[in-house]
């Protein structure tokens, strides 16, 4: 190696490696993995409690509306499908992603509002956080999911606003996508385990 | 040994015999059907043991696949750009 010469400038070309996936997407993937473990723990605890109960739902507690929630589930899955469609449009021509992204937001909002209405109905029927083990698990598990759905919906709305203004980067859409797919993907499992 | 001491010793022995049984009790085994609870615990254990492995494994698999895609795209680009 030659010593640096005085009076001259040595230009060092750094070879910088590009990340495999955008940092935002990677961060969101790690977050989603931890959240999946949270839900797995809650599902496991619920399954053990339910199997140890002699009567389920507990006496005096309403049955969860499995059939009625099927519509919400379908809306959420359709929202995820609309987001896949939005991604494909975005990769071809950004402007064409506006409609599918708006559809994804509206379907997601429908899910959140319907879940809120369902909660009110369950509260009226006497299912509260402290009324029984069913109530405790229902509001904790479904409540955590609802919290995720609201935050993910806010991220989708933010994404849509940026798309409207022409500021949306591909990585930002990717980050919102990962979060929304997690919310939509884990819901059918919760629905089948908790509601049935 | 006096009668009182004998009673005390017998009580202490009885407690010593009973205590380990209480220690064997599982906090979640409150139901009637032990088989159903055992199965639920087994399922829960399997889920919580295998899920992190599956998630981390899936992430590593996805990143390796992405790295290969990028490398093959770079290789194709270099072939295109290199003078013949």
Interface residues (C-beta under 8 A of the other chain):
Chain A: X18 X20 X21 X29 X33 X36 X37 X40 X41 X43 X44 X45 X47 X48 X49 X50 X51 X52 X53 X54
Chain B: X28 X29 X30 X31 X32 X33 X36 X37 X39 X40 X41 X43 X44 X47 X48 X51 X52 X55 X56 X59 X63 X66 X67 X70
